[in-house]
């Protein structure tokens, strides 16, 4: 069916597909960030139950390095803060992509309804109106 579309409609359809891919990537990044945030908050909560003079280590790559309570706590707080900001940014990006997608989808529908003069896809006449 894509071969029968006017060039402008074909271009908008390709743009829609690209936006859909972008939306999927953003959603995946948002999910990964949410998971990392949950893990960091859990670690921060667990750290609050640990004695301040307990022997502690942090993972750096493939090795464990000794650290003190205050440094570990501060690092986790900073990580939680950064992840919350990242999650907020991804949410805004997700909203922008969704708005662009809806706008482009509407433009494509208007283009097809105004220029095609026939049934629109599997829904038949009047579909989507």
N, CA, C and O atoms as a GROMACS GRO file, in nm:
protein
  516
    1UNK      N    1   0.082  -0.118   0.000
    1UNK     CA    2   0.000   0.000   0.000
    1UNK      C    3   0.087   0.125   0.000
    1UNK      O    4   0.046   0.228  -0.053
    2UNK      N    5   0.205   0.119   0.058
    2UNK     CA    6   0.290   0.237   0.066
    2UNK      C    7   0.331   0.286  -0.072
    2UNK      O    8   0.358   0.405  -0.088
    3UNK      N    9   0.336   0.199  -0.172
    3UNK     CA   10   0.374   0.240  -0.306
    3UNK      C   11   0.270   0.329  -0.370
    3UNK      O   12   0.303   0.404  -0.462
    4UNK      N   13   0.144   0.324  -0.325
    4UNK     CA   14   0.036   0.404  -0.382
    4UNK      C   15   0.022   0.539  -0.315
    4UNK      O   16  -0.060   0.620  -0.358
    5UNK      N   17   0.098   0.566  -0.214
    5UNK     CA   18   0.087   0.692  -0.141
    5UNK      C   19   0.156   0.804  -0.217
    5UNK      O   20   0.256   0.782  -0.285
    6UNK      N   21   0.102   0.926  -0.206
    6UNK     CA   22   0.172   1.041  -0.262
    6UNK      C   23   0.306   1.057  -0.191
    6UNK      O   24   0.320   1.016  -0.076
    7UNK      N   25   0.404   1.117  -0.258
    7UNK     CA   26   0.538   1.131  -0.198
    7UNK      C   27   0.536   1.201  -0.062
    7UNK      O   28   0.610   1.162   0.028
    8UNK      N   29   0.455   1.304  -0.047
    8UNK     CA   30   0.448   1.376   0.081
    8UNK      C   31   0.396   1.285   0.192
    8UNK      O   32   0.446   1.288   0.305
    9UNK      N   33   0.295   1.204   0.160
    9UNK     CA   34   0.239   1.110   0.258
    9UNK      C   35   0.342   1.002   0.292
    9UNK      O   36   0.355   0.962   0.408
   10UNK      N   37   0.415   0.956   0.192
   10UNK     CA   38   0.518   0.855   0.214
   10UNK      C   39   0.625   0.909   0.308
   10UNK      O   40   0.672   0.838   0.397
   11UNK      N   41   0.664   1.035   0.287
   11UNK     CA   42   0.765   1.097   0.372
   11UNK      C   43   0.716   1.109   0.516
   11UNK      O   44   0.791   1.082   0.609
   12UNK      N   45   0.591   1.150   0.534
   12UNK     CA   46   0.534   1.163   0.668
   12UNK      C   47   0.524   1.026   0.736
   12UNK      O   48   0.545   1.014   0.856
   13UNK      N   49   0.491   0.925   0.659
   13UNK     CA   50   0.483   0.790   0.713
   13UNK      C   51   0.621   0.743   0.761
   13UNK      O   52   0.632   0.680   0.866
   14UNK      N   53   0.724   0.773   0.684
   14UNK     CA   54   0.860   0.738   0.725
   14UNK      C   55   0.900   0.814   0.850
   14UNK      O   56   0.965   0.759   0.939
   15UNK      N   57   0.861   0.943   0.857
   15UNK     CA   58   0.888   1.022   0.977
   15UNK      C   59   0.818   0.963   1.099
   15UNK      O   60   0.874   0.958   1.208
   16UNK      N   61   0.695   0.916   1.079
   16UNK     CA   62   0.621   0.852   1.188
   16UNK      C   63   0.693   0.728   1.237
   16UNK      O   64   0.702   0.704   1.358
   17UNK      N   65   0.744   0.649   1.144
   17UNK     CA   66   0.816   0.527   1.181
   17UNK      C   67   0.942   0.561   1.260
   17UNK      O   68   0.976   0.493   1.356
   18UNK      N   69   1.013   0.668   1.218
   18UNK     CA   70   1.133   0.710   1.290
   18UNK      C   71   1.098   0.758   1.431
   18UNK      O   72   1.168   0.728   1.527
   19UNK      N   73   0.987   0.834   1.442
   19UNK     CA   74   0.945   0.880   1.574
   19UNK      C   75   0.906   0.764   1.664
   19UNK      O   76   0.932   0.766   1.784
   20UNK      N   77   0.844   0.662   1.604
   20UNK     CA   78   0.806   0.545   1.683
   20UNK      C   79   0.930   0.474   1.737
   20UNK      O   80   0.932   0.429   1.851
   21UNK      N   81   1.034   0.465   1.654
   21UNK     CA   82   1.159   0.404   1.699
   21UNK      C   83   1.223   0.488   1.810
   21UNK      O   84   1.273   0.433   1.909
   22UNK      N   85   1.220   0.620   1.794
   22UNK     CA   86   1.273   0.709   1.896
   22UNK      C   87   1.197   0.692   2.026
   22UNK      O   88   1.257   0.686   2.133
   23UNK      N   89   1.065   0.684   2.017
   23UNK     CA   90   0.982   0.666   2.137
   23UNK      C   91   1.017   0.536   2.208
   23UNK      O   92   1.021   0.532   2.331
   24UNK      N   93   1.041   0.431   2.132
   24UNK     CA   94   1.078   0.302   2.192
   24UNK      C   95   1.212   0.312   2.263
   24UNK      O   96   1.230   0.257   2.372
   25UNK      N   97   1.308   0.382   2.201
   25UNK     CA   98   1.441   0.397   2.262
   25UNK      C   99   1.431   0.478   2.391
   25UNK      O  100   1.494   0.444   2.492
   26UNK      N  101   1.354   0.586   2.388
   26UNK     CA  102   1.338   0.670   2.507
   26UNK      C  103   1.269   0.590   2.618
   26UNK      O  104   1.310   0.598   2.734
   27UNK      N  105   1.167   0.513   2.583
   27UNK     CA  106   1.097   0.432   2.683
   27UNK      C  107   1.192   0.330   2.745
   27UNK      O  108   1.186   0.303   2.865
   28UNK      N  109   1.278   0.272   2.662
   28UNK     CA  110   1.375   0.174   2.714
   28UNK      C  111   1.475   0.242   2.808
   28UNK      O  112   1.507   0.189   2.914
   29UNK      N  113   1.525   0.360   2.769
   29UNK     CA  114   1.618   0.434   2.856
   29UNK      C  115   1.550   0.473   2.986
   29UNK      O  116   1.611   0.468   3.093
   30UNK      N  117   1.425   0.512   2.976
   30UNK     CA  118   1.350   0.552   3.096
   30UNK      C  119   1.333   0.433   3.190
   30UNK      O  120   1.348   0.447   3.312
   31UNK      N  121   1.303   0.319   3.134
   31UNK     CA  122   1.287   0.197   3.216
   31UNK      C  123   1.419   0.159   3.283
   31UNK      O  124   1.421   0.123   3.401
   32UNK      N  125   1.530   0.167   3.210
   32UNK     CA  126   1.661   0.135   3.266
   32UNK      C  127   1.699   0.234   3.377
   32UNK      O  128   1.754   0.196   3.480
   33UNK      N  129   1.668   0.360   3.354
   33UNK     CA  130   1.698   0.463   3.454
   33UNK      C  131   1.614   0.442   3.578
   33UNK      O  132   1.664   0.458   3.690
   34UNK      N  133   1.487   0.406   3.561
   34UNK     CA  134   1.399   0.381   3.675
   34UNK      C  135   1.450   0.262   3.756
   34UNK      O  136   1.448   0.265   3.880
   35UNK      N  137   1.496   0.159   3.687
   35UNK     CA  138   1.552   0.042   3.756
   35UNK      C  139   1.676   0.080   3.835
   35UNK      O  140   1.691   0.040   3.951
   36UNK      N  141   1.766   0.157   3.774
   36UNK     CA  142   1.887   0.200   3.844
   36UNK      C  143   1.853   0.289   3.963
   36UNK      O  144   1.916   0.280   4.068
   37UNK      N  145   1.753   0.375   3.947
   37UNK     CA  146   1.710   0.462   4.056
   37UNK      C  147   1.654   0.378   4.172
   37UNK      O  148   1.688   0.403   4.287
   38UNK      N  149   1.570   0.281   4.140
   38UNK     CA  150   1.515   0.194   4.245
   38UNK      C  151   1.626   0.120   4.320
   38UNK      O  152   1.622   0.109   4.442
   39UNK      N  153   1.725   0.070   4.246
   39UNK     CA  154   1.836  -0.002   4.308
   39UNK      C  155   1.918   0.092   4.398
   39UNK      O  156   1.959   0.053   4.507
   40UNK      N  157   1.941   0.213   4.351
   40UNK     CA  158   2.019   0.309   4.429
   40UNK      C  159   1.945   0.351   4.555
   40UNK      O  160   2.006   0.366   4.661
   41UNK      N  161   1.814   0.371   4.545
   41UNK     CA  162   1.734   0.407   4.662
   41UNK      C  163   1.733   0.292   4.763
   41UNK      O  164   1.738   0.315   4.884
   42UNK      N  165   1.725   0.170   4.714
   42UNK     CA  166   1.728   0.054   4.802
   42UNK      C  167   1.862   0.046   4.874
   42UNK      O  168   1.867   0.019   4.994
   43UNK      N  169   1.970   0.071   4.801
   43UNK     CA  170   2.104   0.069   4.862
   43UNK      C  171   2.118   0.181   4.964
   43UNK      O  172   2.177   0.161   5.070
   44UNK      N  173   2.064   0.298   4.934
   44UNK     CA  174   2.071   0.411   5.026
   44UNK      C  175   1.993   0.381   5.154
   44UNK      O  176   2.038   0.411   5.264
   45UNK      N  177   1.875   0.320   5.137
   45UNK     CA  178   1.795   0.281   5.254
   45UNK      C  179   1.870   0.177   5.339
   45UNK      O  180   1.871   0.185   5.462
   46UNK      N  181   1.932   0.081   5.271
   46UNK     CA  182   2.007  -0.023   5.343
   46UNK      C  183   2.127   0.038   5.415
   46UNK      O  184   2.163  -0.005   5.524
   47UNK      N  185   2.188   0.137   5.353
   47UNK     CA  186   2.306   0.201   5.413
   47UNK      C  187   2.270   0.274   5.542
   47UNK      O  188   2.352   0.285   5.633
   48UNK      N  189   2.148   0.324   5.549
   48UNK     CA  190   2.105   0.394   5.670
   48UNK      C  191   2.098   0.301   5.791
   48UNK      O  192   2.104   0.347   5.905
   49UNK      N  193   2.087   0.171   5.767
   49UNK     CA  194   2.081   0.074   5.876
   49UNK      C  195   2.220   0.020   5.914
   49UNK      O  196   2.231  -0.064   6.003
   50UNK      N  197   2.324   0.067   5.848
   50UNK     CA  198   2.460   0.019   5.872
   50UNK      C  199   2.530   0.114   5.969
   50UNK      O  200   2.511   0.236   5.962
   51UNK      N  201   2.609   0.058   6.058
   51UNK     CA  202   2.687   0.141   6.149
   51UNK      C  203   2.786   0.227   6.070
   51UNK      O  204   2.845   0.183   5.971
   52UNK      N  205   2.801   0.350   6.114
   52UNK     CA  206   2.889   0.444   6.045
   52UNK      C  207   3.035   0.399   6.046
   52UNK      O  208   3.113   0.440   5.960
   53UNK      N  209   3.074   0.314   6.143
   53UNK     CA  210   3.212   0.270   6.148
   53UNK      C  211   3.232   0.131   6.086
   53UNK      O  212   3.339   0.072   6.098
   54UNK      N  213   3.130   0.080   6.020
   54UNK     CA  214   3.141  -0.051   5.955
   54UNK      C  215   3.239  -0.043   5.839
   54UNK      O  216   3.251   0.060   5.772
   55UNK      N  217   3.311  -0.154   5.816
   55UNK     CA  218   3.403  -0.161   5.704
   55UNK      C  219   3.322  -0.169   5.575
   55UNK      O  220   3.233  -0.254   5.562
   56UNK      N  221   3.352  -0.081   5.481
   56UNK     CA  222   3.272  -0.073   5.359
   56UNK      C  223   3.361  -0.074   5.236
   56UNK      O  224   3.478  -0.035   5.240
   57UNK      N  225   3.302  -0.122   5.127
   57UNK     CA  226   3.371  -0.125   4.998
   57UNK      C  227   3.273  -0.080   4.891
   57UNK      O  228   3.152  -0.098   4.903
   58UNK      N  229   3.329  -0.021   4.787
   58UNK     CA  230   3.246   0.013   4.672
   58UNK      C  231   3.307  -0.050   4.549
   58UNK      O  232   3.428  -0.068   4.540
   59UNK      N  233   3.221  -0.083   4.456
   59UNK     CA  234   3.265  -0.149   4.334
   59UNK      C  235   3.305  -0.043   4.232
   59UNK      O  236   3.230   0.049   4.202
   60UNK      N  237   3.426  -0.060   4.180
   60UNK     CA  238   3.473   0.025   4.072
   60UNK      C  239   3.520  -0.069   3.962
   60UNK      O  240   3.627  -0.129   3.968
   61UNK      N  241   3.436  -0.079   3.862
   61UNK     CA  242   3.466  -0.174   3.753
   61UNK      C  243   3.462  -0.316   3.807
   61UNK      O  244   3.359  -0.363   3.855
   62UNK      N  245   3.575  -0.382   3.799
   62UNK     CA  246   3.585  -0.522   3.841
   62UNK      C  247   3.644  -0.539   3.981
   62UNK      O  248   3.662  -0.652   4.026
   63UNK      N  249   3.675  -0.429   4.050
   63UNK     CA  250   3.739  -0.442   4.181
   63UNK      C  251   3.657  -0.372   4.289
   63UNK      O  252   3.574  -0.286   4.261
   64UNK      N  253   3.683  -0.411   4.413
   64UNK     CA  254   3.622  -0.346   4.528
   64UNK      C  255   3.729  -0.260   4.596
   64UNK      O  256   3.843  -0.303   4.614
   65UNK      N  257   3.690  -0.139   4.631
   65UNK     CA  258   3.782  -0.044   4.694
   65UNK      C  259   3.723  -0.003   4.828
   65UNK      O  260   3.603   0.025   4.838
   66UNK      N  261   3.808   0.001   4.930
   66UNK     CA  262   3.761   0.042   5.063
   66UNK      C  263   3.713   0.187   5.058
   66UNK      O  264   3.771   0.271   4.989
   67UNK      N  265   3.606   0.214   5.132
   67UNK     CA  266   3.553   0.349   5.140
   67UNK      C  267   3.496   0.370   5.279
   67UNK      O  268   3.479   0.274   5.355
   68UNK      N  269   3.468   0.494   5.313
   68UNK     CA  270   3.408   0.519   5.444
   68UNK      C  271   3.258   0.545   5.426
   68UNK      O  272   3.210   0.568   5.316
   69UNK      N  273   3.188   0.539   5.535
   69UNK     CA  274   3.042   0.551   5.536
   69UNK      C  275   2.997   0.682   5.471
   69UNK      O  276   2.908   0.682   5.386
   70UNK      N  277   3.057   0.792   5.512
   70UNK     CA  278   3.015   0.923   5.463
   70UNK      C  279   3.031   0.934   5.311
   70UNK      O  280   2.942   0.985   5.242
   71UNK      N  281   3.144   0.887   5.261
   71UNK     CA  282   3.168   0.890   5.116
   71UNK      C  283   3.067   0.804   5.043
   71UNK      O  284   3.012   0.845   4.941
   72UNK      N  285   3.043   0.684   5.095
   72UNK     CA  286   2.947   0.593   5.031
   72UNK      C  287   2.807   0.654   5.031
   72UNK      O  288   2.736   0.647   4.931
   73UNK      N  289   2.769   0.713   5.144
   73UNK     CA  290   2.637   0.773   5.155
   73UNK      C  291   2.623   0.892   5.059
   73UNK      O  292   2.523   0.904   4.988
   74UNK      N  293   2.724   0.978   5.058
   74UNK     CA  294   2.722   1.095   4.969
   74UNK      C  295   2.717   1.054   4.822
   74UNK      O  296   2.644   1.112   4.742
   75UNK      N  297   2.795   0.952   4.787
   75UNK     CA  298   2.797   0.904   4.649
   75UNK      C  299   2.660   0.850   4.608
   75UNK      O  300   2.612   0.876   4.497
   76UNK      N  301   2.597   0.775   4.698
   76UNK     CA  302   2.464   0.721   4.667
   76UNK      C  303   2.360   0.831   4.657
   76UNK      O  304   2.274   0.827   4.569
   77UNK      N  305   2.367   0.929   4.746
   77UNK     CA  306   2.273   1.042   4.738
   77UNK      C  307   2.288   1.116   4.605
   77UNK      O  308   2.190   1.153   4.542
   78UNK      N  309   2.413   1.138   4.564
   78UNK     CA  310   2.439   1.206   4.438
   78UNK      C  311   2.387   1.124   4.320
   78UNK      O  312   2.330   1.179   4.225
   79UNK      N  313   2.407   0.994   4.327
   79UNK     CA  314   2.360   0.907   4.220
   79UNK      C  315   2.207   0.910   4.212
   79UNK      O  316   2.151   0.918   4.102
   80UNK      N  317   2.140   0.903   4.326
   80UNK     CA  318   1.993   0.908   4.328
   80UNK      C  319   1.947   1.040   4.269
   80UNK      O  320   1.854   1.043   4.188
   81UNK      N  321   2.009   1.149   4.309
   81UNK     CA  322   1.972   1.281   4.259
   81UNK      C  323   1.990   1.289   4.106
   81UNK      O  324   1.902   1.338   4.035
   82UNK      N  325   2.103   1.241   4.058
   82UNK     CA  326   2.130   1.243   3.915
   82UNK      C  327   2.030   1.158   3.837
   82UNK      O  328   1.983   1.198   3.731
   83UNK      N  329   1.998   1.041   3.891
   83UNK     CA  330   1.903   0.952   3.824
   83UNK      C  331   1.762   1.012   3.824
   83UNK      O  332   1.688   0.994   3.727
   84UNK      N  333   1.726   1.081   3.930
   84UNK     CA  334   1.594   1.146   3.933
   84UNK      C  335   1.586   1.255   3.827
   84UNK      O  336   1.484   1.270   3.760
   85UNK      N  337   1.693   1.332   3.812
   85UNK     CA  338   1.697   1.436   3.708
   85UNK      C  339   1.690   1.373   3.569
   85UNK      O  340   1.617   1.420   3.483
   86UNK      N  341   1.765   1.266   3.549
   86UNK     CA  342   1.766   1.196   3.420
   86UNK      C  343   1.627   1.141   3.389
   86UNK      O  344   1.581   1.149   3.275
   87UNK      N  345   1.562   1.086   3.489
   87UNK     CA  346   1.428   1.030   3.470
   87UNK      C  347   1.329   1.140   3.431
   87UNK      O  348   1.243   1.119   3.346
   88UNK      N  349   1.342   1.254   3.495
   88UNK     CA  350   1.255   1.368   3.462
   88UNK      C  351   1.280   1.415   3.318
   88UNK      O  352   1.185   1.444   3.245
   89UNK      N  353   1.406   1.421   3.278
   89UNK     CA  354   1.440   1.462   3.141
   89UNK      C  355   1.383   1.363   3.039
   89UNK      O  356   1.329   1.403   2.936
   90UNK      N  357   1.397   1.236   3.069
   90UNK     CA  358   1.346   1.133   2.978
   90UNK      C  359   1.193   1.140   2.968
   90UNK      O  360   1.136   1.117   2.861
   91UNK      N  361   1.128   1.171   3.080
   91UNK     CA  362   0.982   1.186   3.077
   91UNK      C  363   0.940   1.301   2.988
   91UNK      O  364   0.843   1.290   2.912
   92UNK      N  365   1.013   1.413   2.997
   92UNK     CA  366   0.984   1.528   2.911
   92UNK      C  367   1.010   1.495   2.765
   92UNK      O  368   0.934   1.534   2.676
   93UNK      N  369   1.120   1.424   2.740
   93UNK     CA  370   1.153   1.384   2.604
   93UNK      C  371   1.046   1.290   2.548
   93UNK      O  372   1.006   1.301   2.432
   94UNK      N  373   0.999   1.200   2.632
   94UNK     CA  374   0.894   1.107   2.593
   94UNK      C  375   0.766   1.183   2.556
   94UNK      O  376   0.700   1.150   2.458
   95UNK      N  377   0.733   1.284   2.635
   95UNK     CA  378   0.614   1.367   2.606
   95UNK      C  379   0.630   1.442   2.474
   95UNK      O  380   0.535   1.448   2.395
   96UNK      N  381   0.749   1.498   2.450
   96UNK     CA  382   0.772   1.572   2.325
   96UNK      C  383   0.759   1.480   2.204
   96UNK      O  384   0.697   1.516   2.105
   97UNK      N  385   0.818   1.362   2.213
   97UNK     CA  386   0.812   1.267   2.102
   97UNK      C  387   0.666   1.225   2.078
   97UNK      O  388   0.622   1.213   1.964
   98UNK      N  389   0.592   1.203   2.186
   98UNK     CA  390   0.452   1.165   2.173
   98UNK      C  391   0.372   1.277   2.106
   98UNK      O  392   0.289   1.251   2.019
   99UNK      N  393   0.397   1.402   2.146
   99UNK     CA  394   0.328   1.516   2.085
   99UNK      C  395   0.361   1.526   1.936
   99UNK      O  396   0.272   1.548   1.853
  100UNK      N  397   0.489   1.510   1.902
  100UNK     CA  398   0.530   1.514   1.761
  100UNK      C  399   0.464   1.402   1.682
  100UNK      O  400   0.420   1.423   1.570
  101UNK      N  401   0.458   1.285   1.743
  101UNK     CA  402   0.399   1.169   1.677
  101UNK      C  403   0.251   1.195   1.648
  101UNK      O  404   0.204   1.170   1.537
  102UNK      N  405   0.179   1.245   1.748
  102UNK     CA  406   0.036   1.271   1.730
  102UNK      C  407   0.012   1.379   1.625
  102UNK      O  408  -0.080   1.368   1.545
  103UNK      N  409   0.094   1.482   1.627
  103UNK     CA  410   0.080   1.591   1.530
  103UNK      C  411   0.106   1.541   1.388
  103UNK      O  412   0.030   1.570   1.296
  104UNK      N  413   0.213   1.465   1.372
  104UNK     CA  414   0.247   1.412   1.240
  104UNK      C  415   0.141   1.312   1.192
  104UNK      O  416   0.108   1.308   1.074
  105UNK      N  417   0.089   1.234   1.284
  105UNK     CA  418  -0.015   1.138   1.250
  105UNK      C  419  -0.140   1.211   1.201
  105UNK      O  420  -0.205   1.168   1.105
  106UNK      N  421  -0.173   1.320   1.267
  106UNK     CA  422  -0.288   1.400   1.227
  106UNK      C  423  -0.265   1.462   1.088
  106UNK      O  424  -0.356   1.462   1.005
  107UNK      N  425  -0.145   1.514   1.065
  107UNK     CA  426  -0.112   1.570   0.934
  107UNK      C  427  -0.126   1.465   0.825
  107UNK      O  428  -0.179   1.492   0.717
  108UNK      N  429  -0.077   1.345   0.853
  108UNK     CA  430  -0.084   1.236   0.755
  108UNK      C  431  -0.229   1.198   0.726
  108UNK      O  432  -0.266   1.176   0.611
  109UNK      N  433  -0.311   1.191   0.831
  109UNK     CA  434  -0.452   1.158   0.811
  109UNK      C  435  -0.521   1.264   0.726
  109UNK      O  436  -0.597   1.232   0.635
  110UNK      N  437  -0.493   1.391   0.754
  110UNK     CA  438  -0.554   1.499   0.676
  110UNK      C  439  -0.507   1.493   0.531
  110UNK      O  440  -0.587   1.514   0.439
  111UNK      N  441  -0.381   1.465   0.511
  111UNK     CA  442  -0.326   1.455   0.376
  111UNK      C  443  -0.393   1.341   0.300
  111UNK      O  444  -0.428   1.357   0.183
  112UNK      N  445  -0.409   1.228   0.365
  112UNK     CA  446  -0.469   1.113   0.299
  112UNK      C  447  -0.619   1.133   0.275
  112UNK      O  448  -0.670   1.093   0.170
  113UNK      N  449  -0.687   1.192   0.370
  113UNK     CA  450  -0.830   1.215   0.354
  113UNK      C  451  -0.857   1.319   0.246
  113UNK      O  452  -0.952   1.306   0.168
  114UNK      N  453  -0.774   1.421   0.242
  114UNK     CA  454  -0.794   1.528   0.145
  114UNK      C  455  -0.743   1.493   0.007
  114UNK      O  456  -0.800   1.537  -0.093
  115UNK      N  457  -0.637   1.413  -0.001
  115UNK     CA  458  -0.574   1.388  -0.130
  115UNK      C  459  -0.602   1.252  -0.190
  115UNK      O  460  -0.592   1.236  -0.311
  116UNK      N  461  -0.637   1.153  -0.109
  116UNK     CA  462  -0.654   1.018  -0.160
  116UNK      C  463  -0.788   1.000  -0.228
  116UNK      O  464  -0.795   0.932  -0.330
  117UNK      N  465  -0.894   1.059  -0.175
  117UNK     CA  466  -1.025   1.049  -0.236
  117UNK      C  467  -1.086   0.911  -0.226
  117UNK      O  468  -1.192   0.888  -0.285
  118UNK      N  469  -1.026   0.819  -0.155
  118UNK     CA  470  -1.081   0.684  -0.144
  118UNK      C  471  -1.068   0.633  -0.004
  118UNK      O  472  -1.033   0.707   0.088
  119UNK      N  473  -1.097   0.504   0.016
  119UNK     CA  474  -1.088   0.444   0.149
  119UNK      C  475  -0.946   0.453   0.202
  119UNK      O  476  -0.848   0.446   0.128
  120UNK      N  477  -0.938   0.470   0.333
  120UNK     CA  478  -0.809   0.483   0.400
  120UNK      C  479  -0.773   0.353   0.470
  120UNK      O  480  -0.814   0.332   0.584
  121UNK      N  481  -0.699   0.270   0.408
  121UNK     CA  482  -0.648   0.150   0.475
  121UNK      C  483  -0.756   0.049   0.506
  121UNK      O  484  -0.863   0.051   0.446
  122UNK      N  485  -0.728  -0.042   0.600
  122UNK     CA  486  -0.816  -0.154   0.630
  122UNK      C  487  -0.948  -0.112   0.695
  122UNK      O  488  -1.043  -0.190   0.694
  123UNK      N  489  -0.956   0.007   0.751
  123UNK     CA  490  -1.079   0.050   0.817
  123UNK      C  491  -1.188   0.089   0.721
  123UNK      O  492  -1.305   0.097   0.760
  124UNK      N  493  -1.154   0.114   0.596
  124UNK     CA  494  -1.254   0.151   0.497
  124UNK      C  495  -1.290   0.298   0.506
  124UNK      O  496  -1.222   0.374   0.576
  125UNK      N  497  -1.396   0.338   0.437
  125UNK     CA  498  -1.438   0.479   0.437
  125UNK      C  499  -1.474   0.528   0.574
  125UNK      O  500  -1.542   0.460   0.651
  126UNK      N  501  -1.427   0.646   0.604
  126UNK     CA  502  -1.462   0.707   0.733
  126UNK      C  503  -1.379   0.659   0.849
  126UNK      O  504  -1.399   0.707   0.961
  127UNK      N  505  -1.289   0.567   0.828
  127UNK     CA  506  -1.208   0.516   0.941
  127UNK      C  507  -1.120   0.627   0.995
  127UNK      O  508  -1.059   0.702   0.919
  128UNK      N  509  -1.115   0.638   1.123
  128UNK     CA  510  -1.031   0.738   1.188
  128UNK      C  511  -1.091   0.876   1.192
  128UNK      O  512  -1.029   0.968   1.244
  129UNK      N  513  -1.210   0.892   1.139
  129UNK     CA  514  -1.273   1.025   1.142
  129UNK      C  515  -1.360   1.042   1.261
  129UNK      O  516  -1.421   1.148   1.278
   0.00000   0.00000   0.00000
